[in-house]
Amino acid sequence: MTKVAIIGGTGLTSIKGLEITGREIVQTPFGEPSGPLVRGNLAGQQVYFLPRHGAAHTIPPHKINYRANIWALKETGVEQVIAVNAVGGIREDMQPGKLIVPDQVIDYTVSRTNTFFEDGLKQVVHIDFTEPFCESLRQNIIQVAESVSIDVIKEGTYAATQGPRLETAAEVNRLENDGCHLVGMTCMPEAALAREQELCYASISVVANLAAGRGEEELTMEKIEKNLNDGMERVRQLLEAVIPSLD
């Protein structure tokens, strides 16, 4: 049976309907993961769940130990990873509450350890990152969403920024000029590290707010949380439908 993991982002620190059967504390050569891996059953399938910001949502994006998280999932035998990411919408159709299954990413992060291949190598390692997300898993998510009448945007380029601050309007203009459609802080180096560990990795991104300069309203955490609550309810429904299809 394929082992599946869900990495939860802002707004998804727990999953309703997940029948918890245990928690695993995994020691890694790269330090501590964001927390214990939660093992449980969702829609009749065994899954692992890891909130990347910690159970209490206290780890900011630039301080997440991405290597430890991905290594821990690989160590437990996970083969497929569905990451849930909160994002800002740049493209006009990416309104608050919308779900997106991105197909590309541009990395604007700095000072993050972004590879496992550093020391003690027998030779230099380069991974093919032409398509940064696992296309078979992406298509599975899209097809299941259509079958259960959950609206998702089927593609988009994710701009991964450093955080933890939100972007300026001028920065978002630059991202749009670069070809980005949504902006978040956690997709990288997570996706690249998953590729290095040969994990099939895809993202379900939830629009928490319009990106800076794209709306007239002031960005407040109250509005962001409301949009996330609405979007995450659909994410939970989608996960319950997708997980059984991955067996």
GULORO-118087 format. One line per field, with one value per residue (C-alpha): x, y, z. Coordinates in nm, 2 decimals. Each point is the difference from the previous one (the first is absolute). Layout:
BEGIN
east	c(X,...)
north	c(Y,...)
up	c(Z,...)
//
This chain:
BEGIN
east	c(0.00,0.13,0.08,-0.14,0.09,-0.18,0.20,-0.23,0.06,-0.16,-0.36,0.05,0.17,-0.24,-0.24,-0.36,-0.08,0.35,-0.01,0.33,0.17,0.34,0.27,0.36,0.29,0.26,0.36,0.18,0.36,-0.13,-0.15,-0.36,-0.30,-0.29,-0.15,-0.09,-0.15,-0.36,-0.10,-0.37,-0.28,-0.17,-0.29,0.11,0.37,0.31,0.16,0.26,-0.06,0.26,-0.09,0.30,-0.04,-0.02,-0.32,-0.04,0.09,0.31,0.27,0.02,0.06,0.37,0.08,-0.17,0.24,-0.10,0.28,-0.10,-0.36,0.05,0.27,-0.24,-0.28,0.24,0.13,-0.35,-0.05,-0.22,-0.01,-0.25,-0.03,-0.29,0.10,-0.26,0.12,-0.16,0.07,-0.08,-0.18,0.17,-0.19,-0.35,-0.18,0.18,-0.24,0.00,-0.12,0.09,0.20,0.29,0.21,0.32,0.22,0.30,0.20,0.26,0.21,0.07,0.11,0.34,0.21,-0.20,0.18,-0.14,0.17,0.10,0.30,0.27,0.27,0.17,-0.11,0.16,-0.10,-0.20,-0.37,-0.25,-0.37,-0.23,-0.24,-0.15,-0.34,0.02,-0.33,-0.08,-0.23,-0.17,-0.10,-0.11,-0.22,-0.15,-0.09,-0.16,-0.20,-0.13,-0.09,-0.21,-0.16,-0.12,-0.09,0.27,0.12,0.38,0.22,0.21,0.33,0.20,0.35,0.07,0.24,0.18,0.11,0.21,-0.25,-0.11,-0.12,-0.24,0.11,-0.01,-0.22,0.31,0.13,-0.32,0.01,0.35,-0.13,-0.28,0.25,0.20,-0.30,-0.12,-0.36,0.00,0.24,0.08,0.29,0.02,0.01,0.38,0.23,-0.26,-0.09,0.37,0.09,-0.28,0.13,0.35,-0.16,-0.19,-0.34,-0.30,-0.10,-0.29,-0.16,-0.35,0.03,-0.28,-0.03,-0.01,0.00,0.06,0.37,0.12,-0.13,-0.26,-0.29,-0.12,-0.06,0.27,0.15,-0.09,0.06,-0.38,-0.09,0.28,-0.12,-0.36,0.11,0.22,-0.28,-0.23,0.27,0.13,-0.34,0.00,0.36,-0.11,-0.28,0.24,0.26,-0.27,-0.08,0.36,0.16,-0.19,0.08,0.38,-0.01)
north	c(0.00,0.34,0.21,0.35,0.31,0.33,0.30,0.26,0.37,0.31,-0.08,-0.37,-0.11,-0.29,-0.20,-0.07,-0.36,-0.12,-0.29,0.02,-0.33,0.12,0.26,-0.06,0.21,-0.04,0.10,0.13,0.08,0.36,0.08,-0.01,0.00,0.24,-0.25,-0.37,-0.17,-0.06,-0.35,-0.07,-0.11,0.24,-0.13,-0.35,0.05,0.03,0.34,0.21,0.36,0.26,0.37,0.18,0.30,-0.23,-0.11,0.34,0.19,0.16,-0.06,0.27,-0.09,0.09,-0.20,-0.33,-0.29,-0.11,-0.26,-0.17,-0.01,-0.16,-0.24,-0.11,-0.07,-0.20,-0.19,-0.12,-0.14,0.28,0.00,0.28,0.34,0.24,0.34,0.26,0.36,0.33,0.25,0.35,0.02,0.20,-0.10,0.14,-0.33,-0.09,0.15,-0.07,-0.35,-0.14,-0.33,-0.03,-0.30,0.18,-0.15,0.23,0.19,0.29,0.01,0.34,-0.12,0.07,-0.15,-0.32,-0.33,-0.14,-0.34,-0.33,-0.02,0.20,-0.19,-0.34,-0.04,-0.26,0.23,0.32,-0.07,0.20,-0.08,0.06,0.27,0.09,-0.10,0.08,-0.18,-0.36,0.01,-0.33,0.11,0.34,-0.15,-0.24,0.29,0.19,-0.30,-0.08,0.36,0.00,-0.33,0.14,0.35,0.19,0.29,0.02,0.21,-0.26,0.18,0.30,0.12,0.02,0.28,-0.11,0.30,0.02,0.14,0.03,0.34,0.03,0.15,0.36,0.10,0.07,-0.35,-0.16,0.20,-0.15,-0.35,0.05,0.12,-0.31,-0.22,-0.08,-0.05,-0.07,0.08,-0.19,-0.07,-0.37,-0.19,0.04,-0.17,-0.26,-0.10,-0.03,-0.20,-0.24,-0.05,-0.07,-0.27,-0.14,0.08,0.07,0.36,0.23,0.30,0.11,0.37,0.20,0.37,0.18,0.35,0.21,0.07,0.35,0.27,-0.24,0.11,0.32,-0.14,0.01,-0.35,-0.11,-0.33,-0.02,0.01,-0.24,-0.25,0.02,-0.07,-0.29,-0.15,0.00,-0.14,-0.26,-0.15,-0.08,-0.13,-0.24,-0.13,-0.03,-0.19,-0.25,-0.07,0.00,-0.23,-0.31,0.04,-0.02,-0.36)
up	c(0.00,-0.09,0.31,-0.02,0.20,0.03,0.10,0.15,-0.03,0.15,0.07,0.00,0.32,0.05,-0.22,0.08,-0.06,0.06,0.23,0.18,0.07,0.13,-0.01,-0.11,0.12,-0.28,0.07,-0.31,-0.10,-0.06,0.33,0.13,-0.24,0.06,0.24,0.04,-0.31,0.07,-0.13,-0.07,-0.23,-0.23,-0.22,0.07,-0.09,0.21,-0.02,0.17,0.09,0.08,0.07,-0.14,0.23,0.31,0.18,0.16,-0.32,0.15,-0.26,-0.26,-0.37,0.00,0.32,-0.11,-0.01,-0.34,-0.03,0.33,-0.10,-0.34,0.13,0.28,-0.25,-0.22,0.30,0.08,-0.35,-0.14,-0.38,-0.08,0.16,-0.03,0.13,0.10,-0.04,0.08,-0.27,-0.14,-0.33,-0.27,-0.31,-0.03,0.03,0.32,0.25,0.37,0.09,-0.34,-0.03,-0.24,-0.10,-0.12,-0.27,0.02,0.26,0.00,0.31,0.15,0.34,0.15,0.28,0.02,-0.01,-0.32,-0.07,0.16,-0.24,0.18,0.19,-0.04,-0.36,-0.23,-0.29,-0.05,-0.03,-0.22,0.00,-0.30,0.12,-0.33,0.13,0.37,0.10,-0.05,-0.31,0.07,0.35,-0.13,-0.26,0.26,0.22,-0.29,-0.12,0.34,0.06,-0.32,0.10,0.33,-0.14,0.19,-0.21,-0.04,-0.23,-0.19,-0.04,0.12,0.07,0.37,0.11,0.32,0.20,0.32,0.25,0.26,-0.11,-0.28,-0.33,-0.12,-0.29,-0.21,0.08,-0.10,-0.33,-0.06,0.08,-0.25,-0.26,0.07,-0.09,0.35,0.08,0.38,0.28,0.32,0.23,0.05,-0.33,-0.02,0.08,0.10,-0.36,-0.10,0.31,-0.07,-0.35,0.13,0.22,-0.30,0.16,-0.22,0.12,-0.09,0.15,0.07,0.04,0.17,-0.07,0.33,-0.14,-0.31,-0.03,0.09,-0.23,-0.16,0.23,0.15,0.35,0.27,0.07,0.35,0.17,0.08,-0.37,-0.09,0.27,-0.13,-0.35,0.11,0.21,-0.31,-0.23,0.24,0.04,-0.37,0.03,0.27,-0.22,-0.29,0.20,0.12,-0.36,-0.13,0.26,-0.09,-0.36,0.07,0.12)
//
